[in-house]
């Protein structure tokens, strides 16, 4: 589930140009915060995947952090529409 959800975020940012597209992220403070969170989650995921691919990554060692980040992604899901 973790990989699927974050792949959707990655696709949304990279293929749908979520951050650099036509969305006015300054319209409300909630949208500004959502943009910051999206960027943080995207950057976190890129680093996590890099680490996972570079060495034996034990998911159970990162289970709590993964859950926290997945929860953060769920919290901003309404902003992931382009």
C-alpha positions in Angstrom: 0.0 0.0 0.0 2.8 2.4 0.9 4.5 2.0 -2.5 1.3 2.3 -4.4 0.2 5.5 -2.7 3.6 7.2 -3.0 3.9 6.1 -6.6 0.6 8.0 -7.2 2.0 11.1 -5.5 5.2 10.8 -7.6 3.2 10.5 -10.8 1.0 13.4 -9.9 4.0 15.6 -9.2 6.1 14.5 -12.2 3.5 13.7 -14.9 0.7 16.0 -14.0 2.9 18.9 -13.0 1.1 19.3 -9.8 3.5 21.8 -8.3 4.6 23.7 -11.4 1.2 23.6 -13.2 -1.7 26.0 -13.3 -2.7 25.7 -9.6 -2.6 28.8 -7.6 -1.0 27.5 -4.4 -1.2 30.9 -2.8 -5.0 31.2 -2.8 -5.4 30.1 0.8 -3.1 29.3 3.7 -4.3 25.7 3.6 -3.2 25.4 0.0 0.2 26.9 0.8 0.6 24.4 3.6 -0.6 21.6 1.3 2.0 22.5 -1.3 4.8 22.5 1.3 3.6 19.1 2.5 3.4 17.7 -1.0 7.0 18.8 -1.7 8.2 17.4 1.6 6.5 14.0 1.0 7.8 13.8 -2.6 11.3 14.6 -1.5 11.1 12.1 1.4 9.8 9.4 -0.9 12.6 9.9 -3.5 15.2 9.6 -0.7 13.5 6.5 0.8 13.4 4.7 -2.5 17.0 5.6 -3.2 18.0 4.2 0.2 15.9 1.1 -0.4 17.6 0.5 -3.7 21.2 1.2 -2.4 21.2 -1.4 0.4 19.2 -4.0 2.1 16.3 -1.9 3.5 14.5 -3.4 6.4 10.9 -2.2 6.3 10.2 -3.1 9.8 12.9 -0.7 11.0 11.2 2.1 9.2 7.6 1.0 9.8 6.6 3.9 12.1 8.1 6.5 9.9 6.5 5.0 6.8 3.1 5.0 8.6 3.5 8.6 9.7 4.4 9.7 6.1 1.5 7.7 4.7 -0.8 9.4 7.2 0.5 12.8 6.1 -0.2 11.9 2.5 -3.7 10.9 3.3 -4.3 14.2 5.1 -3.5 16.2 2.0 -5.2 13.9 -0.6 -7.8 16.5 -1.6 -5.0 18.7 -3.0 -3.7 16.0 -5.3 -6.2 16.7 -8.1 -4.9 18.5 -11.2 
